[in-house]
Amino acid sequence: MKRILSGIFLLIIGILGILLPILPGIPFLIMSALFFFPKNRRVRKSYQSMEKRFPWLTKWRPFQ
């Protein structure tokens, strides 16, 4: 349940980030996808590519 609520929260922030120019939306959408689909290979690959662009993501890992 906590995973679903976290995913919904990050999804809402990601959508707001797409609509508002001051907030990056794509990293939040990818993080919400990690909560909804933690074992999906495509989601993991996009998360790893986002780690290069946003190094603060390396401290936050939803799965090991």
PDB file of N, CA, C and O in Angstrom:
ATOM      1  N   MET A   1       0.815  -1.191   0.000  1.00  0.00           N
ATOM      2  CA  MET A   1       0.000   0.000   0.000  1.00  0.00           C
ATOM      3  C   MET A   1       0.864   1.262   0.000  1.00  0.00           C
ATOM      4  O   MET A   1       0.553   2.235  -0.687  1.00  0.00           O
ATOM      5  N   LYS A   2       1.955   1.237   0.781  1.00  0.00           N
ATOM      6  CA  LYS A   2       2.854   2.387   0.842  1.00  0.00           C
ATOM      7  C   LYS A   2       3.512   2.629  -0.519  1.00  0.00           C
ATOM      8  O   LYS A   2       3.719   3.775  -0.919  1.00  0.00           O
ATOM      9  N   ARG A   3       3.836   1.549  -1.222  1.00  0.00           N
ATOM     10  CA  ARG A   3       4.448   1.660  -2.541  1.00  0.00           C
ATOM     11  C   ARG A   3       3.484   2.304  -3.535  1.00  0.00           C
ATOM     12  O   ARG A   3       3.892   3.139  -4.342  1.00  0.00           O
ATOM     13  N   ILE A   4       2.219   1.922  -3.482  1.00  0.00           N
ATOM     14  CA  ILE A   4       1.217   2.482  -4.392  1.00  0.00           C
ATOM     15  C   ILE A   4       1.011   3.970  -4.121  1.00  0.00           C
ATOM     16  O   ILE A   4       0.953   4.772  -5.053  1.00  0.00           O
ATOM     17  N   LEU A   5       0.899   4.335  -2.848  1.00  0.00           N
ATOM     18  CA  LEU A   5       0.707   5.751  -2.508  1.00  0.00           C
ATOM     19  C   LEU A   5       1.918   6.591  -2.912  1.00  0.00           C
ATOM     20  O   LEU A   5       1.765   7.715  -3.389  1.00  0.00           O
ATOM     21  N   SER A   6       3.107   6.052  -2.723  1.00  0.00           N
ATOM     22  CA  SER A   6       4.317   6.775  -3.141  1.00  0.00           C
ATOM     23  C   SER A   6       4.343   6.931  -4.656  1.00  0.00           C
ATOM     24  O   SER A   6       4.714   7.988  -5.166  1.00  0.00           O
ATOM     25  N   GLY A   7       3.956   5.894  -5.367  1.00  0.00           N
ATOM     26  CA  GLY A   7       3.913   5.969  -6.829  1.00  0.00           C
ATOM     27  C   GLY A   7       2.907   6.993  -7.318  1.00  0.00           C
ATOM     28  O   GLY A   7       3.182   7.732  -8.264  1.00  0.00           O
ATOM     29  N   ILE A   8       1.745   7.043  -6.683  1.00  0.00           N
ATOM     30  CA  ILE A   8       0.727   8.027  -7.071  1.00  0.00           C
ATOM     31  C   ILE A   8       1.220   9.447  -6.784  1.00  0.00           C
ATOM     32  O   ILE A   8       1.029  10.354  -7.595  1.00  0.00           O
ATOM     33  N   PHE A   9       1.848   9.629  -5.638  1.00  0.00           N
ATOM     34  CA  PHE A   9       2.386  10.953  -5.287  1.00  0.00           C
ATOM     35  C   PHE A   9       3.426  11.408  -6.310  1.00  0.00           C
ATOM     36  O   PHE A   9       3.385  12.548  -6.772  1.00  0.00           O
ATOM     37  N   LEU A  10       4.353  10.524  -6.663  1.00  0.00           N
ATOM     38  CA  LEU A  10       5.383  10.885  -7.637  1.00  0.00           C
ATOM     39  C   LEU A  10       4.791  11.095  -9.030  1.00  0.00           C
ATOM     40  O   LEU A  10       5.280  11.926  -9.796  1.00  0.00           O
ATOM     41  N   LEU A  11       3.753  10.353  -9.355  1.00  0.00           N
ATOM     42  CA  LEU A  11       3.088  10.542 -10.642  1.00  0.00           C
ATOM     43  C   LEU A  11       2.450  11.924 -10.724  1.00  0.00           C
ATOM     44  O   LEU A  11       2.543  12.596 -11.751  1.00  0.00           O
ATOM     45  N   ILE A  12       1.808  12.344  -9.648  1.00  0.00           N
ATOM     46  CA  ILE A  12       1.194  13.677  -9.631  1.00  0.00           C
ATOM     47  C   ILE A  12       2.259  14.762  -9.751  1.00  0.00           C
ATOM     48  O   ILE A  12       2.074  15.728 -10.490  1.00  0.00           O
ATOM     49  N   ILE A  13       3.362  14.616  -9.041  1.00  0.00           N
ATOM     50  CA  ILE A  13       4.452  15.597  -9.154  1.00  0.00           C
ATOM     51  C   ILE A  13       5.026  15.595 -10.574  1.00  0.00           C
ATOM     52  O   ILE A  13       5.355  16.651 -11.113  1.00  0.00           O
ATOM     53  N   GLY A  14       5.144  14.411 -11.178  1.00  0.00           N
ATOM     54  CA  GLY A  14       5.651  14.328 -12.548  1.00  0.00           C
ATOM     55  C   GLY A  14       4.740  15.016 -13.541  1.00  0.00           C
ATOM     56  O   GLY A  14       5.211  15.697 -14.452  1.00  0.00           O
ATOM     57  N   ILE A  15       3.441  14.845 -13.375  1.00  0.00           N
ATOM     58  CA  ILE A  15       2.491  15.521 -14.271  1.00  0.00           C
ATOM     59  C   ILE A  15       2.559  17.034 -14.073  1.00  0.00           C
ATOM     60  O   ILE A  15       2.516  17.795 -15.039  1.00  0.00           O
ATOM     61  N   LEU A  16       2.664  17.463 -12.816  1.00  0.00           N
ATOM     62  CA  LEU A  16       2.830  18.900 -12.562  1.00  0.00           C
ATOM     63  C   LEU A  16       4.134  19.414 -13.167  1.00  0.00           C
ATOM     64  O   LEU A  16       4.200  20.546 -13.646  1.00  0.00           O
ATOM     65  N   GLY A  17       5.170  18.575 -13.143  1.00  0.00           N
ATOM     66  CA  GLY A  17       6.444  18.972 -13.727  1.00  0.00           C
ATOM     67  C   GLY A  17       6.381  19.138 -15.232  1.00  0.00           C
ATOM     68  O   GLY A  17       7.106  19.953 -15.803  1.00  0.00           O
ATOM     69  N   ILE A  18       5.523  18.375 -15.870  1.00  0.00           N
ATOM     70  CA  ILE A  18       5.354  18.546 -17.315  1.00  0.00           C
ATOM     71  C   ILE A  18       4.617  19.847 -17.608  1.00  0.00           C
ATOM     72  O   ILE A  18       4.918  20.537 -18.582  1.00  0.00           O
ATOM     73  N   LEU A  19       3.652  20.172 -16.761  1.00  0.00           N
ATOM     74  CA  LEU A  19       2.852  21.378 -16.988  1.00  0.00           C
ATOM     75  C   LEU A  19       3.565  22.658 -16.550  1.00  0.00           C
ATOM     76  O   LEU A  19       3.392  23.709 -17.169  1.00  0.00           O
ATOM     77  N   LEU A  20       4.360  22.572 -15.490  1.00  0.00           N
ATOM     78  CA  LEU A  20       5.064  23.753 -14.978  1.00  0.00           C
ATOM     79  C   LEU A  20       6.514  23.750 -15.449  1.00  0.00           C
ATOM     80  O   LEU A  20       7.197  22.735 -15.312  1.00  0.00           O
ATOM     81  N   PRO A  21       6.992  24.847 -15.994  1.00  0.00           N
ATOM     82  CA  PRO A  21       8.359  24.866 -16.529  1.00  0.00           C
ATOM     83  C   PRO A  21       9.464  24.869 -15.469  1.00  0.00           C
ATOM     84  O   PRO A  21      10.624  24.627 -15.801  1.00  0.00           O
ATOM     85  N   ILE A  22       9.132  25.134 -14.210  1.00  0.00           N
ATOM     86  CA  ILE A  22      10.176  25.209 -13.188  1.00  0.00           C
ATOM     87  C   ILE A  22      10.466  23.875 -12.517  1.00  0.00           C
ATOM     88  O   ILE A  22      11.423  23.769 -11.749  1.00  0.00           O
ATOM     89  N   LEU A  23       9.668  22.867 -12.789  1.00  0.00           N
ATOM     90  CA  LEU A  23       9.798  21.574 -12.125  1.00  0.00           C
ATOM     91  C   LEU A  23      10.088  20.494 -13.169  1.00  0.00           C
ATOM     92  O   LEU A  23       9.315  20.347 -14.117  1.00  0.00           O
ATOM     93  N   PRO A  24      11.178  19.733 -13.024  1.00  0.00           N
ATOM     94  CA  PRO A  24      11.443  18.671 -13.997  1.00  0.00           C
ATOM     95  C   PRO A  24      10.462  17.519 -13.800  1.00  0.00           C
ATOM     96  O   PRO A  24      10.368  16.969 -12.703  1.00  0.00           O
ATOM     97  N   GLY A  25       9.742  17.155 -14.838  1.00  0.00           N
ATOM     98  CA  GLY A  25       8.712  16.136 -14.707  1.00  0.00           C
ATOM     99  C   GLY A  25       9.177  14.728 -14.987  1.00  0.00           C
ATOM    100  O   GLY A  25       8.706  13.784 -14.353  1.00  0.00           O
ATOM    101  N   ILE A  26      10.098  14.566 -15.929  1.00  0.00           N
ATOM    102  CA  ILE A  26      10.518  13.236 -16.367  1.00  0.00           C
ATOM    103  C   ILE A  26      11.143  12.407 -15.241  1.00  0.00           C
ATOM    104  O   ILE A  26      10.783  11.237 -15.107  1.00  0.00           O
ATOM    105  N   PRO A  27      12.055  12.939 -14.426  1.00  0.00           N
ATOM    106  CA  PRO A  27      12.603  12.104 -13.345  1.00  0.00           C
ATOM    107  C   PRO A  27      11.531  11.602 -12.373  1.00  0.00           C
ATOM    108  O   PRO A  27      11.611  10.471 -11.891  1.00  0.00           O
ATOM    109  N   PHE A  28      10.537  12.433 -12.086  1.00  0.00           N
ATOM    110  CA  PHE A  28       9.482  12.011 -11.177  1.00  0.00           C
ATOM    111  C   PHE A  28       8.581  10.955 -11.817  1.00  0.00           C
ATOM    112  O   PHE A  28       8.097  10.052 -11.134  1.00  0.00           O
ATOM    113  N   LEU A  29       8.358  11.069 -13.120  1.00  0.00           N
ATOM    114  CA  LEU A  29       7.570  10.040 -13.801  1.00  0.00           C
ATOM    115  C   LEU A  29       8.305   8.706 -13.817  1.00  0.00           C
ATOM    116  O   LEU A  29       7.690   7.652 -13.650  1.00  0.00           O
ATOM    117  N   ILE A  30       9.611   8.748 -14.015  1.00  0.00           N
ATOM    118  CA  ILE A  30      10.391   7.510 -14.007  1.00  0.00           C
ATOM    119  C   ILE A  30      10.412   6.906 -12.606  1.00  0.00           C
ATOM    120  O   ILE A  30      10.312   5.688 -12.457  1.00  0.00           O
ATOM    121  N   MET A  31      10.541   7.743 -11.580  1.00  0.00           N
ATOM    122  CA  MET A  31      10.523   7.213 -10.218  1.00  0.00           C
ATOM    123  C   MET A  31       9.167   6.614  -9.877  1.00  0.00           C
ATOM    124  O   MET A  31       9.100   5.605  -9.175  1.00  0.00           O
ATOM    125  N   SER A  32       8.080   7.223 -10.363  1.00  0.00           N
ATOM    126  CA  SER A  32       6.765   6.644 -10.097  1.00  0.00           C
ATOM    127  C   SER A  32       6.609   5.318 -10.837  1.00  0.00           C
ATOM    128  O   SER A  32       5.973   4.396 -10.326  1.00  0.00           O
ATOM    129  N   ALA A  33       7.177   5.215 -12.024  1.00  0.00           N
ATOM    130  CA  ALA A  33       7.133   3.940 -12.751  1.00  0.00           C
ATOM    131  C   ALA A  33       7.901   2.859 -12.004  1.00  0.00           C
ATOM    132  O   ALA A  33       7.535   1.685 -12.056  1.00  0.00           O
ATOM    133  N   LEU A  34       8.964   3.252 -11.309  1.00  0.00           N
ATOM    134  CA  LEU A  34       9.710   2.278 -10.504  1.00  0.00           C
ATOM    135  C   LEU A  34       8.856   1.724  -9.368  1.00  0.00           C
ATOM    136  O   LEU A  34       8.978   0.552  -9.011  1.00  0.00           O
ATOM    137  N   PHE A  35       8.008   2.551  -8.810  1.00  0.00           N
ATOM    138  CA  PHE A  35       7.133   2.070  -7.743  1.00  0.00           C
ATOM    139  C   PHE A  35       6.024   1.178  -8.290  1.00  0.00           C
ATOM    140  O   PHE A  35       5.629   0.209  -7.641  1.00  0.00           O
ATOM    141  N   PHE A  36       5.521   1.499  -9.475  1.00  0.00           N
ATOM    142  CA  PHE A  36       4.437   0.704 -10.044  1.00  0.00           C
ATOM    143  C   PHE A  36       4.937  -0.583 -10.701  1.00  0.00           C
ATOM    144  O   PHE A  36       4.272  -1.616 -10.620  1.00  0.00           O
ATOM    145  N   PHE A  37       6.094  -0.528 -11.347  1.00  0.00           N
ATOM    146  CA  PHE A  37       6.641  -1.679 -12.078  1.00  0.00           C
ATOM    147  C   PHE A  37       8.094  -1.913 -11.676  1.00  0.00           C
ATOM    148  O   PHE A  37       8.983  -1.632 -12.480  1.00  0.00           O
ATOM    149  N   PRO A  38       8.380  -2.410 -10.481  1.00  0.00           N
ATOM    150  CA  PRO A  38       9.769  -2.504 -10.011  1.00  0.00           C
ATOM    151  C   PRO A  38      10.602  -3.556 -10.747  1.00  0.00           C
ATOM    152  O   PRO A  38      11.829  -3.462 -10.736  1.00  0.00           O
ATOM    153  N   LYS A  39       9.992  -4.539 -11.375  1.00  0.00           N
ATOM    154  CA  LYS A  39      10.764  -5.599 -12.009  1.00  0.00           C
ATOM    155  C   LYS A  39      10.835  -5.468 -13.523  1.00  0.00           C
ATOM    156  O   LYS A  39      11.377  -6.348 -14.192  1.00  0.00           O
ATOM    157  N   ASN A  40      10.303  -4.398 -14.068  1.00  0.00           N
ATOM    158  CA  ASN A  40      10.304  -4.193 -15.506  1.00  0.00           C
ATOM    159  C   ASN A  40      11.690  -3.762 -15.980  1.00  0.00           C
ATOM    160  O   ASN A  40      12.266  -2.813 -15.449  1.00  0.00           O
ATOM    161  N   ARG A  41      12.218  -4.459 -16.974  1.00  0.00           N
ATOM    162  CA  ARG A  41      13.564  -4.182 -17.478  1.00  0.00           C
ATOM    163  C   ARG A  41      13.659  -2.805 -18.128  1.00  0.00           C
ATOM    164  O   ARG A  41      14.661  -2.111 -17.954  1.00  0.00           O
ATOM    165  N   ARG A  42      12.648  -2.405 -18.864  1.00  0.00           N
ATOM    166  CA  ARG A  42      12.669  -1.113 -19.544  1.00  0.00           C
ATOM    167  C   ARG A  42      12.687   0.045 -18.533  1.00  0.00           C
ATOM    168  O   ARG A  42      13.373   1.046 -18.737  1.00  0.00           O
ATOM    169  N   VAL A  43      11.938  -0.105 -17.462  1.00  0.00           N
ATOM    170  CA  VAL A  43      11.913   0.928 -16.428  1.00  0.00           C
ATOM    171  C   VAL A  43      13.263   1.023 -15.737  1.00  0.00           C
ATOM    172  O   VAL A  43      13.753   2.122 -15.476  1.00  0.00           O
ATOM    173  N   ARG A  44      13.866  -0.122 -15.440  1.00  0.00           N
ATOM    174  CA  ARG A  44      15.197  -0.110 -14.825  1.00  0.00           C
ATOM    175  C   ARG A  44      16.233   0.548 -15.730  1.00  0.00           C
ATOM    176  O   ARG A  44      17.084   1.303 -15.261  1.00  0.00           O
ATOM    177  N   LYS A  45      16.160   0.260 -17.022  1.00  0.00           N
ATOM    178  CA  LYS A  45      17.123   0.838 -17.956  1.00  0.00           C
ATOM    179  C   LYS A  45      16.968   2.356 -18.036  1.00  0.00           C
ATOM    180  O   LYS A  45      17.964   3.077 -18.088  1.00  0.00           O
ATOM    181  N   SER A  46      15.737   2.840 -18.047  1.00  0.00           N
ATOM    182  CA  SER A  46      15.537   4.288 -18.094  1.00  0.00           C
ATOM    183  C   SER A  46      15.980   4.934 -16.781  1.00  0.00           C
ATOM    184  O   SER A  46      16.478   6.059 -16.781  1.00  0.00           O
ATOM    185  N   TYR A  47      15.800   4.231 -15.671  1.00  0.00           N
ATOM    186  CA  TYR A  47      16.284   4.744 -14.377  1.00  0.00           C
ATOM    187  C   TYR A  47      17.806   4.857 -14.387  1.00  0.00           C
ATOM    188  O   TYR A  47      18.356   5.840 -13.891  1.00  0.00           O
ATOM    189  N   GLN A  48      18.485   3.865 -14.943  1.00  0.00           N
ATOM    190  CA  GLN A  48      19.945   3.907 -14.982  1.00  0.00           C
ATOM    191  C   GLN A  48      20.446   5.026 -15.880  1.00  0.00           C
ATOM    192  O   GLN A  48      21.470   5.642 -15.584  1.00  0.00           O
ATOM    193  N   SER A  49      19.745   5.298 -16.967  1.00  0.00           N
ATOM    194  CA  SER A  49      20.166   6.409 -17.825  1.00  0.00           C
ATOM    195  C   SER A  49      19.885   7.760 -17.156  1.00  0.00           C
ATOM    196  O   SER A  49      20.610   8.729 -17.378  1.00  0.00           O
ATOM    197  N   MET A  50      18.832   7.817 -16.340  1.00  0.00           N
ATOM    198  CA  MET A  50      18.537   9.055 -15.633  1.00  0.00           C
ATOM    199  C   MET A  50      19.538   9.311 -14.508  1.00  0.00           C
ATOM    200  O   MET A  50      19.754  10.461 -14.126  1.00  0.00           O
ATOM    201  N   GLU A  51      20.151   8.251 -13.973  1.00  0.00           N
ATOM    202  CA  GLU A  51      21.166   8.431 -12.938  1.00  0.00           C
ATOM    203  C   GLU A  51      22.346   9.242 -13.453  1.00  0.00           C
ATOM    204  O   GLU A  51      22.961   9.992 -12.696  1.00  0.00           O
ATOM    205  N   LYS A  52      22.663   9.100 -14.726  1.00  0.00           N
ATOM    206  CA  LYS A  52      23.781   9.857 -15.302  1.00  0.00           C
ATOM    207  C   LYS A  52      23.440  11.342 -15.403  1.00  0.00           C
ATOM    208  O   LYS A  52      24.300  12.195 -15.185  1.00  0.00           O
ATOM    209  N   ARG A  53      22.188  11.650 -15.734  1.00  0.00           N
ATOM    210  CA  ARG A  53      21.783  13.044 -15.877  1.00  0.00           C
ATOM    211  C   ARG A  53      21.468  13.706 -14.545  1.00  0.00           C
ATOM    212  O   ARG A  53      21.693  14.904 -14.372  1.00  0.00           O
ATOM    213  N   PHE A  54      20.946  12.923 -13.603  1.00  0.00           N
ATOM    214  CA  PHE A  54      20.555  13.449 -12.304  1.00  0.00           C
ATOM    215  C   PHE A  54      21.250  12.631 -11.218  1.00  0.00           C
ATOM    216  O   PHE A  54      20.695  11.635 -10.754  1.00  0.00           O
ATOM    217  N   PRO A  55      22.446  13.028 -10.807  1.00  0.00           N
ATOM    218  CA  PRO A  55      23.213  12.219  -9.858  1.00  0.00           C
ATOM    219  C   PRO A  55      22.569  12.076  -8.479  1.00  0.00           C
ATOM    220  O   PRO A  55      22.937  11.167  -7.735  1.00  0.00           O
ATOM    221  N   TRP A  56      21.623  12.941  -8.115  1.00  0.00           N
ATOM    222  CA  TRP A  56      20.983  12.800  -6.815  1.00  0.00           C
ATOM    223  C   TRP A  56      20.113  11.559  -6.752  1.00  0.00           C
ATOM    224  O   TRP A  56      19.712  11.141  -5.666  1.00  0.00           O
ATOM    225  N   LEU A  57      19.813  10.958  -7.910  1.00  0.00           N
ATOM    226  CA  LEU A  57      19.030   9.722  -7.916  1.00  0.00           C
ATOM    227  C   LEU A  57      19.823   8.533  -7.392  1.00  0.00           C
ATOM    228  O   LEU A  57      19.231   7.529  -6.995  1.00  0.00           O
ATOM    229  N   THR A  58      21.142   8.626  -7.384  1.00  0.00           N
ATOM    230  CA  THR A  58      21.940   7.486  -6.935  1.00  0.00           C
ATOM    231  C   THR A  58      21.773   7.243  -5.435  1.00  0.00           C
ATOM    232  O   THR A  58      21.993   6.126  -4.967  1.00  0.00           O
ATOM    233  N   LYS A  59      21.392   8.255  -4.688  1.00  0.00           N
ATOM    234  CA  LYS A  59      21.182   8.081  -3.254  1.00  0.00           C
ATOM    235  C   LYS A  59      19.808   7.495  -2.953  1.00  0.00           C
ATOM    236  O   LYS A  59      19.587   6.962  -1.866  1.00  0.00           O
ATOM    237  N   TRP A  60      18.894   7.588  -3.898  1.00  0.00           N
ATOM    238  CA  TRP A  60      17.534   7.107  -3.721  1.00  0.00           C
ATOM    239  C   TRP A  60      17.337   5.858  -4.579  1.00  0.00           C
ATOM    240  O   TRP A  60      17.348   5.953  -5.806  1.00  0.00           O
ATOM    241  N   ARG A  61      17.162   4.716  -3.973  1.00  0.00           N
ATOM    242  CA  ARG A  61      16.983   3.467  -4.718  1.00  0.00           C
ATOM    243  C   ARG A  61      15.750   2.741  -4.204  1.00  0.00           C
ATOM    244  O   ARG A  61      15.737   2.275  -3.065  1.00  0.00           O
ATOM    245  N   PRO A  62      14.704   2.636  -5.038  1.00  0.00           N
ATOM    246  CA  PRO A  62      13.496   1.965  -4.588  1.00  0.00           C
ATOM    247  C   PRO A  62      13.613   0.447  -4.578  1.00  0.00           C
ATOM    248  O   PRO A  62      12.812  -0.229  -3.932  1.00  0.00           O
ATOM    249  N   PHE A  63      14.584  -0.089  -5.274  1.00  0.00           N
ATOM    250  CA  PHE A  63      14.779  -1.544  -5.307  1.00  0.00           C
ATOM    251  C   PHE A  63      16.255  -1.837  -5.336  1.00  0.00           C
ATOM    252  O   PHE A  63      17.053  -0.980  -5.714  1.00  0.00           O
ATOM    253  N   GLN A  64      16.626  -3.025  -4.946  1.00  0.00           N
ATOM    254  CA  GLN A  64      18.038  -3.422  -4.950  1.00  0.00           C
ATOM    255  C   GLN A  64      18.250  -4.569  -5.895  1.00  0.00           C
ATOM    256  O   GLN A  64      19.374  -5.049  -6.040  1.00  0.00           O
TER     257      GLN A  64
END
